[in-house]
Amino acid sequence: MIWGLVCVGLPVALVALFALFVWQFSRRQARLMHDGQTVVARVLFAHPCLYDAEDSSTFSGAFVVFTMDDDASERHLAELAEICERLDGFRARRNGDEDEQTIGKALTRQITVGQIPLLIPDRIARGKAVYFSTPAVMRRMLPEGRLVRDYIYLKVLIDGDYRDLAMIEYPEEGVQRQGASDGRHNDSRRRSSAEIVDEGDEHDNDWPHPVRAQRSRPKPSGMPVWGWVAIAVGAGLLIVAVVTLAARGGRKEDQARAPAAAQGQPAQPQRGQPVAPPAAPPPDLPSPTMIPFGKEPFILGSIGDPMFKTIGPPGAVLIGVEARFEKLGSNDIVRAVRPIYRVGGKEERGRQFGDDLTGTVTLKAKPGYAVGGIAGKAEWWCHGFSFTYMRVKPDGTLDPADTYESGWAGWDGPIPVIRIVGGGAPAVGIVGKIVGSKTTALGVVFKGQEASEADAEKPVGPAPPGVGPMEAKPVIIAGGRHPAFKDMAPEGGVLVGLELALGQFFGKDVIKAARPIYRVGEAERPGVFRGTSRQRLTVIKAKPGYAVGGLACKSGANFDGMALTFMRVKADGTLDPADAYESEWVGWVGDKPLQRVGGDGTPAVGVVGRASAAELNGFGLLFRGQEGYDPTR
């Protein structure tokens, strides 16, 4: 009977609570869509899966900034981009308000903080009411199934203490640049003279833009009667079940105590009597936290980059690593690592991952000890870690009862620690993730996990023949809806290099401006610079007898980083893909898919792309046979 009441009451209460949640969420969404204002928001940072059309996730988080102004122009987006740059390295002040503290937590920990507008401090916004938020970006609302623009559209409602927002679909072509607000223009047509408030009284607040008139709406009707009835019935059934079970438990305890006293056995201790301490567990039982993780090694860092793995020589145990960190925003990321093994009493360095170990931190166990666990702080990337060292026993296993901790390497900020131990199994290698020439995540391989697979991306190299067949129209990578351009070599010339300007965006180096370099006969001719920046100029140029035959790059909404493929020029003017080499990488080489253009031996005779008045946003190569491309169409 009792369990019947529980089985009936619990589902009824849960269903009622779920229905209440759905009902409240629906009312909130209806209010947002009815009363909210449509705004354009600049993407500050987005989860890498949003840039991949093949990813199966339906939504993911993004950091955006926006204002409540009725403006979706290029100038307005450029102003928002400047604010994004000023947020680089943002730290909340101790005396900052709640919004400032929440923004600081989101940026330093790289976590989403909900879909509410947060007012950016004036030292960043500089006199404007600019907001920060972390909305869910719905893949079905992205025009190409992935994030290819540097902005999204939101519905935003700010009504006193009530704040809410949500992503909406991009407006139709031709509408979005006339104004972002389908709501505000329609509001002005729908409002009657009786609904317009006296805006003269509203200018005393802190908002730099006019406050919108509020539309009248029906008063919320409250929760439906059926919801209260369902909750009351479920709660009543649960109370009856709990009281009955408690009464039965009391009777059973009295019944158990009586026979014990009758047989001369000590009764259970009563309140106020001393209780003997429980017996200690057998000494050979391991600590509950010192258990093997499983057949596959655990990697600190959830980013979807290619994996790497290396195992030490036969009989080796891992005793430490050399690691180098770089800044991304306010946090560190492990960018290069090399394991240190002990083999037969001698130290030996293992295979290095990441191209630069300058300024490394070294963690290494003292003699007789080896790595038996790792503790780290990680979200998308591995920010910092330490090792748990355990004494090596004669049989080669480790002693969890004789341990000590290494020092901490990397960022030690306010996020939870993740701890992985082998339960006495020694670490025999390292595993992690890597993009291009820099690592992004790290873990250790315990004995018994050696068979796990890794799919580390090969280093960037010349594109094989046949990659990127030539079409009549050149490929422009990234750039969104910024104006397209074309720059072509003089008659008989070929592209031999680029002059690139770098700038910072959210702590990473990105390409802000570019100018082509052509070779006509034996003379070099520069093209036109796209983008106004001239800071940190880098020139990548082919050696004599070679020209540009391909492009490798990484991009999101904008063009972030690239390398050129140079090929030998043959006597007939075409290029030889079998005799090629790659330039140095310029810009960001982060957690985005590698894209390639060209590579079949057709020479590049110019460049194409997209650019705003201030910076380069998209880029591509113009190959021979594509000279008729018209960027104005």
C-alpha positions as CSV (number, residue, x, y, z in Angstrom):
1,M,0.0,0.0,0.0
2,I,2.7,2.4,1.0
3,W,4.9,1.8,-2.1
4,G,1.7,2.1,-4.2
5,L,1.2,5.6,-2.8
6,V,4.8,6.5,-3.5
7,C,4.6,5.1,-7.0
8,V,1.5,7.1,-7.7
9,G,2.3,10.3,-5.8
10,L,5.9,10.8,-7.1
11,P,5.1,10.7,-10.8
12,V,2.0,12.9,-10.3
13,A,4.2,15.5,-8.5
14,L,7.0,15.3,-11.1
15,V,4.6,15.6,-14.0
16,A,2.9,18.6,-12.4
17,L,6.3,20.3,-11.8
18,F,7.4,19.7,-15.3
19,A,4.1,21.0,-16.7
20,L,4.5,24.1,-14.5
21,F,8.1,24.7,-15.8
22,V,6.9,24.3,-19.5
23,W,4.0,26.7,-18.9
24,Q,6.2,29.3,-17.2
25,F,8.8,29.0,-20.0
26,S,6.2,29.4,-22.7
27,R,4.8,32.5,-21.0
28,R,8.3,34.0,-20.7
29,Q,9.1,33.3,-24.4
30,A,5.8,34.8,-25.5
31,R,6.4,37.9,-23.5
32,L,9.9,38.2,-24.9
33,M,8.8,37.8,-28.5
34,H,5.9,40.2,-28.0
35,D,7.5,43.0,-26.1
36,G,11.2,42.5,-26.9
37,Q,13.3,44.6,-29.2
38,T,15.3,43.2,-32.1
39,V,19.0,44.1,-32.0
40,V,22.1,43.0,-33.8
41,A,24.9,41.5,-31.6
42,R,28.6,41.3,-32.4
43,V,30.1,37.9,-31.7
44,L,33.0,38.2,-29.3
45,F,33.7,34.5,-29.0
46,A,31.8,31.3,-29.9
47,H,32.2,27.6,-29.2
48,P,34.3,26.1,-32.0
49,C,31.5,23.6,-32.9
50,L,29.4,26.4,-34.3
51,Y,31.9,27.0,-37.1
52,D,31.7,23.3,-38.2
53,A,28.7,22.5,-40.4
54,E,29.3,18.8,-39.8
55,D,28.9,19.0,-36.1
56,S,25.8,17.3,-34.7
57,S,25.1,19.7,-31.8
58,T,21.8,21.7,-32.1
59,F,23.1,24.7,-30.2
60,S,26.1,26.0,-28.3
61,G,27.2,29.1,-26.4
62,A,28.6,32.4,-27.6
63,F,29.8,35.6,-26.0
64,V,28.2,38.7,-27.7
65,V,28.0,42.4,-27.2
66,F,25.2,44.7,-28.3
67,T,23.3,47.9,-27.7
68,M,19.6,48.7,-27.7
69,D,20.1,51.1,-30.6
70,D,18.1,50.6,-33.8
71,D,21.2,50.2,-35.9
72,A,22.6,47.3,-37.8
73,S,24.9,49.2,-40.1
74,E,28.6,48.4,-40.8
75,R,29.6,51.4,-38.8
76,H,27.7,50.1,-35.7
77,L,29.2,46.6,-36.0
78,A,32.6,48.2,-36.3
79,E,32.0,50.1,-33.0
80,L,30.9,46.9,-31.3
81,A,34.1,45.2,-32.6
82,E,36.2,47.9,-30.9
83,I,34.4,47.2,-27.6
84,C,35.1,43.5,-28.1
85,E,38.8,44.3,-28.4
86,R,38.6,46.4,-25.2
87,L,37.2,43.4,-23.4
88,D,40.4,41.5,-24.1
89,G,41.9,40.7,-20.7
90,F,38.9,42.2,-18.8
91,R,38.9,41.7,-15.0
92,A,36.1,42.7,-12.7
93,R,36.9,45.3,-10.1
94,R,36.4,44.3,-6.5
95,N,33.8,47.1,-6.0
96,G,32.1,46.4,-9.3
97,D,28.4,45.7,-9.4
98,E,26.8,42.3,-10.0
99,D,26.8,42.7,-13.8
100,E,30.5,43.5,-13.8
101,Q,31.3,40.5,-11.6
102,T,29.3,38.2,-13.8
103,I,30.9,39.4,-17.0
104,G,34.4,39.0,-15.4
105,K,33.5,35.4,-14.4
106,A,32.4,34.6,-17.9
107,L,35.5,36.0,-19.6
108,T,38.1,34.6,-17.1
109,R,36.6,31.2,-16.7
110,Q,35.3,30.9,-20.3
111,I,31.8,29.8,-19.2
112,T,28.3,30.9,-20.2
113,V,26.4,32.8,-17.6
114,G,22.8,32.7,-18.9
115,Q,20.7,34.5,-21.4
116,I,20.4,37.9,-19.7
117,P,21.7,41.3,-20.7
118,L,24.6,42.4,-18.5
119,L,25.6,46.1,-18.6
120,I,29.3,46.5,-19.6
121,P,31.2,48.9,-17.3
122,D,31.6,52.4,-18.5
123,R,35.4,52.2,-18.6
124,I,34.9,49.7,-21.5
125,A,31.7,51.1,-23.0
126,R,33.0,54.8,-22.8
127,G,29.7,56.5,-22.4
128,K,27.4,54.1,-24.2
129,A,24.9,51.6,-22.8
130,V,26.5,48.4,-24.2
131,Y,25.5,44.9,-23.0
132,F,27.2,41.5,-22.8
133,S,25.5,38.2,-22.8
134,T,26.0,34.5,-23.5
135,P,23.0,33.4,-25.6
136,A,22.5,29.9,-27.0
137,V,23.2,30.0,-30.7
138,M,20.7,27.7,-32.5
139,R,22.3,25.9,-35.5
140,R,19.0,25.8,-37.3
141,M,19.0,29.7,-37.3
142,L,22.4,29.9,-38.9
143,P,22.1,30.6,-42.7
144,E,24.6,27.9,-43.8
145,G,24.3,25.6,-40.8
146,R,27.4,27.1,-39.2
147,L,28.5,30.5,-38.0
148,V,29.9,32.4,-41.0
149,R,29.1,35.9,-39.9
150,D,30.5,38.0,-37.1
151,Y,27.1,38.9,-35.8
152,I,23.7,37.4,-34.8
153,Y,20.3,38.8,-34.1
154,L,18.6,38.8,-30.7
155,K,15.2,39.6,-29.1
156,V,16.0,41.6,-26.0
157,L,13.6,42.7,-23.2
158,I,14.7,45.0,-20.4
159,D,11.8,46.0,-18.2
160,G,13.0,47.3,-14.8
161,D,14.6,44.3,-13.0
162,Y,13.2,41.9,-15.6
163,R,15.8,41.1,-18.3
164,D,15.7,38.4,-20.9
165,L,16.9,37.7,-24.4
166,A,17.1,34.9,-27.0
167,M,18.5,34.4,-30.5
168,I,16.2,34.9,-33.5
169,E,16.6,34.2,-37.2
170,Y,18.5,36.6,-39.4
171,P,16.2,39.1,-41.1
172,E,15.5,38.7,-44.8
173,E,18.0,40.0,-47.3
174,G,17.8,43.7,-47.7
175,V,16.0,44.3,-44.4
176,Q,18.8,43.8,-41.9
177,R,20.8,46.8,-43.1
178,Q,17.9,49.2,-43.1
179,G,17.4,48.6,-39.4
180,A,17.6,45.8,-36.9
181,S,14.2,46.3,-35.4
182,D,11.2,44.7,-36.8
183,G,9.7,45.4,-33.4
184,R,10.5,49.1,-32.9
185,H,9.3,50.3,-36.2
186,N,6.1,48.3,-35.8
187,D,5.8,49.6,-32.2
188,S,5.6,53.2,-33.5
189,R,2.8,52.3,-35.9
190,R,0.8,50.4,-33.3
191,R,1.1,52.8,-30.4
192,S,-1.9,55.0,-29.8
193,S,-1.5,58.5,-28.3
194,A,-2.9,57.2,-25.0
195,E,0.0,54.6,-24.8
196,I,2.8,57.0,-25.3
197,V,4.6,57.9,-22.1
198,D,6.1,61.3,-21.3
199,E,9.7,60.7,-22.5
200,G,10.8,64.0,-20.9
201,D,10.6,62.3,-17.5
202,E,12.6,59.3,-18.6
203,H,15.7,61.2,-19.6
204,D,16.8,61.3,-15.9
205,N,17.8,57.7,-16.0
206,D,21.2,56.3,-17.0
207,W,20.2,55.2,-20.5
208,P,21.9,57.1,-23.4
209,H,19.1,56.1,-25.8
210,P,15.4,57.0,-25.6
211,V,13.3,54.7,-23.5
212,R,10.7,52.8,-25.5
213,A,7.1,53.4,-24.8
214,Q,5.5,50.4,-23.0
215,R,2.6,48.6,-24.6
216,S,-0.3,47.5,-22.5
217,R,-0.8,43.8,-22.3
218,P,-3.2,41.5,-20.4
219,K,-2.4,41.0,-16.8
220,P,-0.9,37.5,-16.2
221,S,-3.6,35.1,-15.2
222,G,-1.5,33.1,-12.7
223,M,-1.0,29.4,-12.6
224,P,-3.8,27.2,-13.9
225,V,-6.0,25.5,-11.3
226,W,-5.2,22.0,-12.6
227,G,-1.5,22.7,-11.8
228,W,-2.2,23.5,-8.2
229,V,-4.5,20.4,-7.9
230,A,-1.9,18.1,-9.3
231,I,0.8,19.4,-7.1
232,A,-1.4,19.2,-4.0
233,V,-2.5,15.6,-4.8
234,G,1.1,14.4,-5.4
235,A,2.4,16.2,-2.2
236,G,-0.4,14.7,-0.1
237,L,0.3,11.2,-1.3
238,L,4.0,11.6,-0.6
239,I,3.4,12.9,2.9
240,V,1.1,10.0,3.8
241,A,3.7,7.6,2.5
242,V,6.6,9.2,4.5
243,V,4.6,9.3,7.7
244,T,3.6,5.7,7.4
245,L,7.1,4.5,6.6
246,A,8.5,6.4,9.6
247,A,5.9,4.8,12.0
248,R,6.8,1.3,10.7
249,G,10.5,2.0,11.1
250,G,10.0,3.0,14.8
251,R,8.0,-0.2,15.5
252,K,10.7,-2.4,13.9
253,E,13.5,-0.7,16.0
254,D,11.6,-1.3,19.2
255,Q,11.0,-4.9,18.2
256,A,14.7,-5.5,17.5
257,R,15.8,-3.9,20.8
258,A,13.5,-6.1,22.9
259,P,14.9,-9.5,22.0
260,A,18.5,-8.3,22.3
261,A,17.9,-7.1,25.9
262,A,16.1,-10.4,26.8
263,Q,19.2,-12.5,25.6
264,G,21.6,-10.3,27.6
265,Q,23.1,-8.7,24.5
266,P,23.9,-5.0,24.7
267,A,21.2,-2.9,23.2
268,Q,21.8,-0.2,20.6
269,P,23.3,2.9,22.2
270,Q,20.8,5.6,23.3
271,R,21.0,9.4,23.0
272,G,23.7,10.6,25.4
273,Q,25.7,7.4,25.5
274,P,29.2,7.2,24.1
275,V,29.5,5.4,20.7
276,A,32.6,3.3,19.9
277,P,34.4,4.4,16.8
278,P,33.9,2.2,13.8
279,A,36.5,-0.4,12.9
280,A,39.2,0.9,10.6
281,P,39.1,-0.5,7.1
282,P,41.7,-3.1,6.1
283,P,45.0,-1.3,5.3
284,D,45.2,-2.8,1.8
285,L,42.0,-1.1,0.6
286,P,42.8,1.9,-1.7
287,S,41.5,5.4,-1.1
288,P,38.1,5.9,-2.9
289,T,39.6,8.6,-5.1
290,M,42.6,6.5,-6.2
291,I,40.8,4.3,-8.7
292,P,41.7,3.6,-12.3
293,F,39.8,5.9,-14.7
294,G,39.2,3.2,-17.3
295,K,40.5,1.7,-20.5
296,E,40.8,5.0,-22.2
297,P,43.0,7.9,-20.8
298,F,41.3,11.0,-19.6
299,I,42.3,14.3,-21.4
300,L,42.1,17.6,-19.6
301,G,40.3,19.8,-22.2
302,S,37.1,19.1,-24.0
303,I,38.0,20.9,-27.2
304,G,37.4,18.8,-30.3
305,D,41.0,19.0,-31.7
306,P,42.9,16.0,-33.1
307,M,44.5,13.8,-30.4
308,F,48.1,12.8,-29.9
309,K,49.7,10.1,-27.8
310,T,53.2,8.9,-27.0
311,I,54.4,6.0,-24.8
312,G,57.8,5.7,-23.2
313,P,60.4,3.0,-24.0
314,P,59.8,-0.6,-22.7
315,G,60.1,-0.6,-18.9
316,A,59.8,3.2,-18.7
317,V,57.7,5.1,-16.2
318,L,56.7,8.8,-16.5
319,I,58.3,11.0,-13.9
320,G,57.4,14.4,-15.2
321,V,57.1,16.8,-18.2
322,E,58.4,20.0,-19.6
323,A,55.5,22.3,-20.5
324,R,55.1,25.7,-22.0
325,F,52.0,27.9,-21.6
326,E,50.6,30.9,-23.6
327,K,48.0,33.4,-22.7
328,L,44.5,33.2,-24.2
329,G,42.5,36.1,-22.8
330,S,43.2,36.1,-19.1
331,N,44.0,32.4,-18.9
332,D,47.0,30.2,-19.7
333,I,46.8,27.3,-22.2
334,V,49.3,24.5,-22.5
335,R,51.0,25.0,-25.9
336,A,53.9,22.6,-25.9
337,V,54.9,19.5,-23.9
338,R,57.6,16.9,-23.7
339,P,57.5,13.9,-21.3
340,I,60.4,12.8,-19.0
341,Y,60.8,9.1,-18.4
342,R,62.9,7.0,-16.0
343,V,64.3,3.9,-17.7
344,G,66.6,1.6,-15.8
345,G,67.6,4.3,-13.4
346,K,68.3,6.9,-16.1
347,E,66.3,9.9,-17.3
348,E,65.2,10.1,-20.9
349,R,63.2,12.8,-22.8
350,G,60.3,11.6,-24.9
351,R,58.7,13.0,-28.1
352,Q,57.9,16.7,-28.1
353,F,54.4,18.0,-29.1
354,G,54.2,21.7,-29.9
355,D,57.0,23.5,-31.8
356,D,58.4,25.8,-29.0
357,L,59.6,24.8,-25.6
358,T,61.2,28.2,-24.8
359,G,60.4,29.3,-21.2
360,T,59.1,25.9,-20.1
361,V,58.0,24.8,-16.7
362,T,59.5,21.5,-15.6
363,L,57.7,19.1,-13.2
364,K,59.8,16.0,-12.1
365,A,59.6,13.4,-9.4
366,K,62.4,12.8,-6.9
367,P,64.3,9.5,-7.2
368,G,62.2,6.4,-6.4
369,Y,58.9,8.1,-7.3
370,A,56.9,8.3,-10.5
371,V,53.7,9.9,-11.8
372,G,50.6,8.2,-10.3
373,G,48.0,10.8,-11.0
374,I,47.3,14.2,-12.5
375,A,45.1,17.1,-11.3
376,G,44.2,19.9,-13.6
377,K,42.0,22.9,-14.3
378,A,40.4,22.7,-17.8
379,E,37.3,23.6,-19.7
380,W,37.7,23.7,-23.5
381,W,41.5,23.8,-23.0
382,C,44.0,22.7,-20.4
383,H,44.9,25.8,-18.3
384,G,47.1,24.3,-15.6
385,F,48.0,21.0,-13.9
386,S,50.0,19.2,-11.2
387,F,51.2,15.7,-10.7
388,T,50.6,13.2,-7.9
389,Y,53.9,11.3,-7.3
390,M,53.9,7.9,-5.7
391,R,56.7,5.6,-4.5
392,V,57.7,2.9,-7.0
393,K,57.4,-0.5,-5.3
394,P,59.7,-3.5,-6.2
395,D,57.0,-5.0,-8.5
396,G,56.9,-1.9,-10.6
397,T,53.5,-0.7,-9.3
398,L,53.1,2.5,-7.2
399,D,52.2,2.9,-3.5
400,P,49.1,5.2,-3.0
401,A,50.0,5.4,0.7
402,D,53.3,7.1,0.0
403,T,52.6,10.1,-2.2
404,Y,53.3,13.8,-2.5
405,E,52.1,16.6,-4.9
406,S,54.2,18.5,-7.4
407,G,54.0,22.3,-7.8
408,W,51.3,23.8,-9.9
409,A,52.1,24.7,-13.5
410,G,50.0,27.1,-15.5
411,W,46.8,29.0,-14.6
412,D,45.3,28.3,-11.1
413,G,42.1,30.3,-11.4
414,P,38.7,29.9,-9.7
415,I,37.4,26.8,-11.5
416,P,37.1,23.2,-10.1
417,V,40.0,20.8,-10.1
418,I,39.7,17.6,-12.0
419,R,41.8,14.7,-10.5
420,I,42.7,11.5,-12.3
421,V,44.7,8.7,-10.5
422,G,45.8,5.3,-11.6
423,G,45.1,3.4,-8.3
424,G,48.7,2.3,-8.2
425,A,49.2,1.9,-11.9
426,P,52.2,4.0,-13.1
427,A,51.9,6.5,-15.9
428,V,53.8,5.4,-18.9
429,G,53.1,8.2,-21.4
430,I,51.1,11.3,-22.2
431,V,48.1,12.0,-24.3
432,G,46.5,15.3,-25.4
433,K,45.2,17.4,-28.3
434,I,47.0,19.5,-30.8
435,V,46.2,21.9,-33.7
436,G,49.0,22.7,-36.1
437,S,52.1,23.4,-34.1
438,K,50.5,24.0,-30.7
439,T,48.9,21.8,-28.1
440,T,45.6,22.5,-26.5
441,A,44.8,19.7,-24.0
442,L,46.8,17.2,-21.9
443,G,46.5,14.0,-20.0
444,V,48.5,11.0,-18.9
445,V,48.5,7.3,-20.1
446,F,48.5,4.8,-17.3
447,K,49.8,1.3,-17.6
448,G,47.0,-0.7,-19.2
449,Q,45.8,2.2,-21.4
450,E,48.6,1.9,-24.0
451,A,46.2,0.5,-26.7
452,S,44.0,3.7,-26.8
453,E,44.0,5.3,-30.3
454,A,44.9,8.9,-31.2
455,D,44.3,10.8,-34.5
456,A,46.8,13.6,-34.3
457,E,46.7,16.0,-37.2
458,K,49.8,15.9,-39.4
459,P,51.8,19.1,-39.7
460,V,50.7,21.5,-42.3
461,G,52.4,20.6,-45.6
462,P,52.0,21.2,-49.3
463,A,48.6,20.4,-50.7
464,P,48.5,17.3,-52.8
465,P,47.8,17.5,-56.6
466,G,44.1,17.8,-57.4
467,V,43.1,19.6,-54.1
468,G,40.7,22.4,-54.7
469,P,39.8,22.2,-58.5
470,M,39.6,25.5,-60.2
471,E,36.2,27.0,-60.8
472,A,35.1,30.1,-62.7
473,K,34.4,31.9,-59.4
474,P,37.2,32.2,-56.8
475,V,36.6,30.9,-53.2
476,I,36.5,33.6,-50.5
477,I,36.9,32.2,-47.0
478,A,34.9,34.0,-44.2
479,G,34.0,37.7,-44.3
480,G,30.2,37.4,-44.0
481,R,28.4,40.2,-45.9
482,H,31.3,42.7,-46.0
483,P,32.0,44.2,-49.4
484,A,34.0,41.9,-51.8
485,F,37.1,43.0,-53.5
486,K,39.6,41.8,-56.2
487,D,43.2,42.7,-56.8
488,M,44.9,41.3,-59.9
489,A,48.6,41.2,-61.0
490,P,49.7,43.3,-64.0
491,E,49.7,41.5,-67.4
492,G,52.0,38.5,-67.3
493,G,52.5,38.7,-63.5
494,V,52.0,36.0,-60.8
495,L,51.4,36.2,-57.1
496,V,54.5,35.5,-55.1
497,G,53.7,36.6,-51.6
498,L,51.7,38.7,-49.1
499,E,52.4,41.5,-46.6
500,L,50.2,40.9,-43.6
501,A,49.3,43.1,-40.5
502,L,48.4,41.4,-37.3
503,G,46.1,42.5,-34.5
504,Q,44.6,41.1,-31.3
505,F,41.1,39.8,-30.9
506,F,40.2,38.3,-27.5
507,G,43.8,37.5,-26.8
508,K,44.6,35.9,-30.1
509,D,46.6,37.1,-33.1
510,V,44.4,37.5,-36.2
511,I,45.1,39.0,-39.7
512,K,43.8,42.6,-39.8
513,A,45.2,43.7,-43.2
514,A,46.8,42.2,-46.3
515,R,48.6,43.4,-49.5
516,P,49.6,41.1,-52.4
517,I,53.1,41.0,-53.8
518,Y,53.4,40.2,-57.6
519,R,56.4,39.2,-59.8
520,V,56.3,40.5,-63.3
521,G,59.4,39.3,-65.2
522,E,62.2,39.9,-62.7
523,A,60.5,42.9,-61.0
524,E,58.3,42.8,-57.9
525,R,55.1,44.9,-57.8
526,P,53.0,45.5,-54.7
527,G,49.2,45.5,-54.8
528,V,46.6,47.4,-52.7
529,F,46.4,47.1,-48.9
530,R,43.0,46.0,-47.6
531,G,42.6,47.1,-44.0
532,T,44.0,50.1,-42.3
533,S,46.3,48.4,-39.7
534,R,50.0,48.5,-40.3
535,Q,51.0,47.0,-37.0
536,R,53.2,44.0,-36.7
537,L,53.8,43.6,-40.4
538,T,54.9,40.2,-41.6
539,V,56.0,39.3,-45.2
540,I,55.8,35.8,-46.6
541,K,57.3,35.5,-50.1
542,A,58.4,32.8,-52.4
543,K,62.0,32.2,-53.2
544,P,63.1,32.9,-56.8
545,G,61.6,30.5,-59.3
546,Y,58.6,29.8,-57.2
547,A,55.1,31.3,-57.0
548,V,51.9,30.9,-55.0
549,G,49.9,27.8,-55.8
550,G,47.7,27.3,-52.8
551,L,46.5,28.5,-49.4
552,A,45.9,26.8,-46.1
553,C,43.9,28.8,-43.5
554,K,41.7,28.8,-40.4
555,S,38.7,31.0,-40.0
556,G,35.5,31.6,-38.2
557,A,33.3,34.6,-38.9
558,N,36.6,36.4,-39.9
559,F,39.9,35.3,-41.5
560,D,42.2,34.4,-38.6
561,G,45.4,32.7,-39.8
562,M,47.0,31.3,-42.9
563,A,50.1,29.9,-44.8
564,L,50.9,29.9,-48.5
565,T,51.9,27.0,-50.6
566,F,54.8,27.9,-53.0
567,M,55.4,25.8,-56.1
568,R,58.2,25.8,-58.7
569,V,57.2,27.7,-61.9
570,K,57.6,25.4,-64.9
571,A,58.7,26.5,-68.4
572,D,55.0,26.6,-69.6
573,G,54.0,29.0,-66.8
574,T,52.1,26.4,-64.8
575,L,53.3,25.2,-61.4
576,D,54.8,21.9,-60.3
577,P,52.9,20.5,-57.2
578,A,55.6,17.9,-56.8
579,D,58.1,20.6,-56.0
580,A,56.5,22.7,-53.4
581,Y,57.0,24.0,-49.9
582,E,54.9,25.8,-47.2
583,S,55.4,29.3,-45.9
584,E,55.5,30.0,-42.2
585,W,52.1,30.3,-40.5
586,V,50.8,33.8,-39.8
587,G,48.0,34.6,-37.4
588,W,45.9,32.3,-35.2
589,V,46.3,28.6,-35.4
590,G,43.6,27.5,-33.0
591,D,40.7,25.2,-32.6
592,K,39.1,25.5,-36.1
593,P,39.2,23.1,-39.1
594,L,42.1,23.5,-41.5
595,Q,40.8,24.7,-45.0
596,R,42.8,24.5,-48.2
597,V,42.4,26.3,-51.6
598,G,44.3,25.4,-54.8
599,G,47.1,23.0,-55.1
600,D,46.6,21.6,-58.6
601,G,49.4,23.5,-60.3
602,T,47.4,26.6,-61.4
603,P,49.2,29.8,-60.5
604,A,47.6,32.5,-58.4
605,V,47.4,35.8,-60.3
606,G,45.7,37.9,-57.6
607,V,43.8,37.9,-54.4
608,V,40.1,38.3,-53.5
609,G,38.3,38.8,-50.2
610,R,35.9,40.9,-48.1
611,A,36.8,43.9,-46.1
612,S,35.2,46.7,-44.1
613,A,36.5,50.2,-44.1
614,A,38.8,49.3,-41.2
615,E,39.9,45.7,-41.5
616,L,40.2,42.6,-43.6
617,N,37.4,40.1,-42.9
618,G,37.7,37.4,-45.6
619,F,40.4,36.2,-48.0
620,G,41.0,34.0,-51.0
621,L,43.2,33.5,-54.1
622,L,42.5,34.5,-57.7
623,F,43.8,31.8,-60.0
624,R,44.5,31.9,-63.7
625,G,41.3,31.4,-65.5
626,Q,39.3,33.3,-62.9
627,E,40.3,36.8,-64.0
628,G,36.7,37.6,-65.1
629,Y,35.3,37.4,-61.6
630,D,33.3,40.6,-60.7
631,P,33.2,41.3,-56.9
632,T,30.3,43.8,-57.3
633,R,27.9,41.1,-58.4
